[in-house]
Amino acid sequence: MQSSRWYFHPVAILVYSILALASSLFLYIYWYVKASSAVRLVAARLNANPEQFTRYQTWVVISILSILVGIILMNIIIFFIYNIKTRELYKTQRNFINNFTHELKTPVTSIALYLETFLAHDLQKPERDRYVGYMLSDVERLTDNIQSILNLARIESKSYGGKFEASDVVETLRNIFRDNLHRFPGAEIGLRDPVEWPLTCSLNLPLFEMLVLNILGNAVKYNESATPRVDVSFERTRRRVTVVFTDNGIGMEKRHLKKIFRKFYQAGDSNDRTASGNGLGLYLVMSVTKIHKGRIRAESEGPGRGSSFRLTLPLLRS
């Protein structure tokens, strides 16, 4: 916002409103006290009972007025907070649209160029197969982005389907890793057996798989190591189990740790590679975690030092 228009900023408007209310309250009390004193003085000169002129006590009226002004002030503050949050949401949505448009446009443009190359040149089979592989990779990228939007719609409308069933977390993770290794070529995923066994939770398996794949996808995507690696370990208390996903990725600054689970939020500058994506993956992770009545938090010692995601779920009583 331009500096010449600072007086239209919501903060400035809030200050104006508070000053106006405070001035009104002060002036009203001042004039009321002056008027009451004058009425009492006149009543004393006329040898009359002042209560005939001032039936209500001054401070009762002042108290009621103060309460009303306080309510008005509280509503102004609530409106101010709502306005700020709306502006932040608008900003994040605008960033999401820009980034998501880029995420859609880039693979579409790439596929179009490869197809034009096929039309313009008679390629040999090895080279043609290589281009087809590139196109399939772009199609998978498009599919992942579209699937994120569909998943978001299903979760927010509570139409995600599936049912909760008693499942061993360790065995469920093993199955997810085994069935989805093709999604993470060149990556290493290690699972450490827990000390205590089994770890039974109530899981919606399709949603839980979505949660795990989003965490693994981020760990591999935001990784500059020659071999991306994710280590999965377990910590158990009496009623809960914590699944810890530790990667050797690019890490993040502490200021991002709590914000990354917000809808559309992306750590890093919009022009930076680390800001790629659509800003929905970890929001979906948080949403699915809440559906499972669990908690999740991110930890990192800083850029270049990897990240850990600690997923805590309630255990079923045996």
C-alpha positions in Angstrom: 0.0 0.0 0.0 1.3 3.5 -0.9 2.7 5.6 1.9 0.5 8.5 0.8 -2.6 6.4 1.6 -1.5 5.3 5.1 -4.5 7.0 6.6 -6.8 4.5 4.8 -5.0 1.5 6.3 -7.2 -0.7 8.6 -4.8 0.0 11.5 -5.2 3.7 11.1 -9.0 3.4 10.9 -9.0 1.3 14.1 -7.0 4.0 15.9 -9.4 6.7 14.6 -12.3 4.6 15.9 -10.8 4.1 19.4 -9.8 7.8 19.7 -13.3 8.8 18.6 -15.0 6.5 21.1 -12.6 7.5 23.9 -13.2 11.2 23.2 -17.0 10.7 23.1 -17.0 8.8 26.4 -14.8 11.5 28.1 -16.9 14.4 26.8 -20.1 12.6 27.7 -19.0 11.9 31.3 -17.6 15.5 31.6 -20.8 17.1 30.4 -23.0 14.7 32.4 -21.1 15.5 35.6 -21.2 19.2 34.9 -24.9 19.1 34.2 -25.6 17.0 37.3 -23.6 19.5 39.4 -25.5 22.4 38.0 -28.9 20.7 38.6 -27.9 20.0 42.2 -26.8 23.6 42.7 -30.1 24.9 41.4 -32.0 22.4 43.6 -30.0 23.6 46.6 -30.9 27.3 45.9 -34.5 26.4 45.6 -34.4 24.3 48.8 -35.7 21.3 46.7 -34.7 17.7 46.9 -32.0 17.1 44.2 -33.3 13.5 43.7 -36.4 15.0 42.1 -34.1 16.2 39.3 -31.6 13.4 39.2 -33.4 10.3 39.9 -30.6 8.0 38.7 -27.2 8.0 40.2 -24.5 9.5 38.1 -22.1 6.6 38.3 -24.7 4.1 37.4 -25.3 5.9 34.1 -21.6 6.2 33.6 -21.1 2.5 34.2 -23.9 1.5 31.7 -22.5 3.9 29.2 -19.0 2.5 29.7 -20.3 -1.1 29.1 -22.0 0.0 25.9 -18.9 1.7 24.6 -16.9 -1.3 25.6 -19.2 -3.5 23.5 -18.9 -1.2 20.6 -15.1 -1.1 20.9 -15.0 -4.9 21.1 -17.0 -5.2 17.9 -14.7 -2.7 16.2 -11.7 -4.8 17.2 -13.4 -8.0 16.0 -14.2 -6.4 12.7 -10.5 -5.2 12.5 -9.2 -8.7 13.1 -11.6 -10.1 10.6 -10.5 -7.5 8.0 -6.8 -8.4 8.6 -7.5 -12.1 8.3 -9.5 -11.6 5.1 -6.7 -9.5 3.6 -4.2 -12.3 4.5 -6.5 -15.0 3.0 -6.9 -12.9 -0.1 -3.1 -12.6 -0.4 -2.5 -16.3 0.1 -5.2 -17.2 -2.4 -3.7 -14.9 -5.0 -0.3 -16.4 -4.5 -1.9 -19.9 -4.7 -3.6 -19.0 -8.0 -0.3 -17.6 -9.4 1.7 -20.7 -8.3 -1.0 -23.2 -9.2 -1.4 -21.6 -12.7 2.4 -22.0 -13.1 2.2 -25.6 -11.9 -0.5 -26.3 -14.6 0.9 -24.2 -17.4 4.5 -25.6 -17.2 3.7 -29.3 -17.9 1.0 -28.4 -20.5 3.5 -26.2 -22.4 6.1 -29.0 -22.1 3.8 -31.6 -23.5 2.8 -29.3 -26.4 6.4 -28.8 -27.3 7.1 -32.5 -27.4 4.1 -33.1 -29.5 5.1 -30.4 -32.0 8.5 -32.0 -32.1 6.9 -35.3 -33.0 5.0 -33.6 -35.8 8.0 -31.7 -37.2 10.6 -34.5 -37.1 10.8 -38.2 -37.8 12.4 -39.3 -34.6 14.1 -42.6 -34.0 12.5 -44.9 -31.4 15.0 -44.3 -28.6 14.6 -40.6 -28.8 10.9 -40.9 -29.2 10.6 -43.1 -26.1 12.7 -40.5 -24.2 10.3 -37.7 -25.1 7.3 -40.0 -24.2 8.9 -40.5 -20.8 9.1 -36.7 -20.3 5.5 -36.3 -21.3 4.4 -39.1 -18.9 6.3 -37.3 -16.1 4.5 -34.0 -17.0 1.1 -35.9 -17.0 1.9 -37.3 -13.6 2.7 -33.8 -12.3 -0.7 -32.5 -13.7 -2.5 -35.4 -12.1 -0.9 -34.8 -8.7 -2.0 -31.1 -8.8 -5.5 -31.9 -9.9 -5.7 -34.7 -7.3 -4.7 -32.2 -4.6 -7.6 -30.0 -5.5 -10.0 -32.9 -5.5 -8.7 -34.1 -2.1 -9.1 -30.7 -0.6 -12.7 -30.5 -1.9 -13.6 -33.9 -0.5 -12.1 -33.2 2.9 -13.6 -29.8 3.3 -17.0 -31.1 2.3 -16.5 -34.1 4.6 -17.3 -36.5 1.7 -14.0 -38.3 1.7 -15.6 -41.7 2.1 -13.9 -44.8 3.5 -14.4 -46.1 7.0 -12.3 -46.2 10.2 -11.0 -49.6 11.2 -8.5 -50.9 13.7 -5.2 -51.1 12.0 -1.6 -51.6 13.1 0.3 -48.4 12.2 3.6 -50.2 11.5 2.1 -52.8 9.1 -0.1 -50.1 7.4 3.0 -48.0 6.8 4.9 -51.0 5.3 2.0 -51.6 2.9 1.9 -47.9 1.9 5.7 -47.9 1.2 5.6 -51.2 -0.7 2.7 -50.1 -2.9 4.1 -46.6 -3.7 7.8 -47.1 -4.1 7.5 -46.2 -7.8 6.5 -42.7 -6.8 9.9 -42.0 -5.3 12.6 -43.3 -7.6 16.1 -43.0 -6.2 14.9 -42.3 -2.7 15.5 -44.5 0.4 12.7 -45.0 2.9 13.7 -46.8 6.1 11.3 -48.0 8.8 12.6 -48.9 12.3 10.6 -51.5 14.1 9.1 -50.2 17.4 10.1 -51.6 20.7 6.4 -52.4 21.6 4.1 -54.2 19.3 1.4 -53.9 18.0 0.5 -50.2 17.7 -3.2 -50.3 16.9 -5.1 -47.1 15.9 -8.4 -46.3 14.3 -7.4 -45.4 10.7 -9.3 -44.4 7.6 -6.8 -46.1 5.3 -7.3 -44.0 2.1 -6.9 -40.8 4.1 -4.0 -42.1 6.1 -2.2 -43.1 2.9 -2.8 -39.6 1.5 -1.3 -38.1 4.6 1.8 -40.4 4.5 2.4 -39.8 0.7 2.2 -36.1 1.1 4.9 -36.1 3.9 7.1 -38.4 1.8 6.5 -36.4 -1.3 7.6 -33.2 0.4 10.7 -34.9 1.8 11.8 -36.1 -1.6 10.7 -33.0 -3.6 12.5 -30.5 -1.3 15.7 -32.4 -1.2 19.1 -31.6 -2.7 20.9 -34.7 -1.6 22.2 -37.2 -4.1 20.0 -39.8 -2.4 16.9 -38.4 -0.7 16.2 -40.4 2.5 13.3 -40.6 5.0 13.7 -42.5 8.2 10.5 -43.5 10.0 10.6 -44.3 13.7 8.1 -44.7 16.6 7.6 -43.3 20.1 5.0 -44.8 22.3 3.3 -43.5 25.4 0.5 -45.2 27.3 -2.3 -43.9 25.1 -0.6 -42.5 22.0 1.9 -43.3 19.4 4.1 -40.8 17.6 5.3 -41.6 14.1 8.5 -39.5 13.3 9.4 -38.9 9.7 12.9 -37.6 9.5 14.4 -36.5 6.1 17.8 -35.2 4.8 16.1 -32.5 2.8 16.7 -28.7 2.6 15.2 -28.0 6.0 13.5 -24.7 6.9 13.7 -21.7 9.1 12.0 -21.7 12.4 9.6 -19.0 11.4 8.0 -21.3 8.9 7.5 -24.3 11.2 4.0 -23.5 12.4 2.8 -21.7 9.2 3.5 -24.5 6.7 0.3 -26.3 7.7 -1.8 -23.3 6.6 -3.9 -23.5 3.5 -1.9 -22.2 0.4 1.1 -21.3 2.6 4.5 -21.9 0.9 7.8 -21.4 2.6 10.4 -19.6 0.6 10.2 -16.8 -1.9 7.8 -17.1 -4.8 10.7 -16.9 -7.2 12.7 -19.6 -5.4 12.6 -23.3 -6.2 11.7 -24.1 -2.6 8.4 -22.2 -3.2 7.2 -24.6 -5.9 4.1 -26.6 -5.5 0.5 -25.6 -4.7 0.6 -25.0 -1.0 -2.0 -27.7 -0.2 0.0 -30.8 0.7 0.7 -30.0 4.3 -2.7 -28.4 4.8 -4.2 -31.8 3.7 -1.8 -33.5 6.2 -3.1 -31.3 9.0 -6.7 -31.8 8.0 -6.4 -35.6 7.8 -4.5 -35.6 11.2 -7.4 -33.7 12.8 -9.9 -36.2 11.3 -7.9 -38.9 13.1 -8.0 -36.9 16.3 -4.3 -36.6 16.3 -1.6 -33.9 16.2 1.3 -33.1 14.0 4.2 -30.7 14.2 7.3 -29.9 12.2 10.8 -29.6 13.4 14.0 -28.4 11.7 17.4 -27.1 12.9 17.5 -24.7 10.0 18.1 -24.6 6.2 20.2 -27.5 4.9 19.7 -29.6 8.0 16.7 -31.6 7.2 13.2 -31.7 8.7 11.2 -34.0 11.0 7.4 -34.4 11.1 6.0 -35.8 14.3 2.6 -37.4 13.8 0.8 -38.3 17.1 -2.2 -40.6 17.0 -4.4 -42.1 19.8 -4.0 -45.8 20.4 -7.0 -48.1 20.7 -7.4 -49.7 24.1 -6.6 -53.3 24.0 
